[in-house]
């Protein structure tokens, strides 16, 4: 399954489709139609302007990406350390993704990120927290990056062997003068669908404690009148009425680009990787631009060697470009 998209007169190919959900049916959209007997592929050529106003914004969890050995990084026993060939494959996928801004999660600092995102093309920034599973951004060098203080309040269990991740807070400055405040997050795992108020799982209690600092950041951006985005691995299915989505909606009007879609990554599942747009940035979204880049490789081994998450992307039309 392919998407073709032109960027600066060069054609990149990415693999994927999103699935539109409704109460009565699931319809696969953008690149293929399925029937009981056969699958028909359709190829679309999307021509986008080459100006800086056309910005591809992505989020990608890279699943314990480290250059260190398992012992050096103190990895869990079930985590597979990548071989050089695995990094090469991930770097090739990053090149095909061709995003302007990638919010990444579970990356062991700038050296590991630079093995996937070419440092001659991207400025790479990660949180200061000394973790293997850091969050960060890779930003094309024509975009200015201003670092804001990390959102340390998201680590609601400091001092643990595997503490929760701080949020990365940056301001992106575009050539036309517009700016976008960006918060990259990786929230607590283990409570994807449970009711936080009724669940007995400790993971749900921790995730619930992350909502107030996250909502406070959103409310502060609303008060400033700043265009902003919150994106990353929320470890939460948000299509039903639930506490995290309601907590953020109470802080500011938000547009969640994954709303109403299924994620086709690794045979399909509800989205837990999300992109929220707030303020004026809600009007920057190019309609129909949601994409998921699917890996060619199949099977559990490749899921461990590449990532259990696929890149999720949208396009923004930033004013003044």
Secondary structure, DSSP 8 states (H G I E B T S, - for coil): -EEEEEETTEEEEEE--EEEE-SS-EEEESSEEE-SS-EEE---EEE---STTEEEEEEEEEEEE-SS-HHHHT--TT-----HHHHHHHHHHHHHH--SEEEEEEE-HHHHHHTTS-TTTEEEEE-SS--SSEEEEEEETTSEEEE---BGGG-TTTTSTT----BEEEEEE-TTS-EEEEEEEE--SS-SSS-TTT---HHHHHHHHHHHHHHHHHHHHHHHT--EEEEEE--S--SSS-HHHHHHHTTS-EEETTTTEEE-GGG-EE--EEEEEEGGGGGTB-TT--EE---S--SHHHHHHS-SS--EEEEEE-TT-
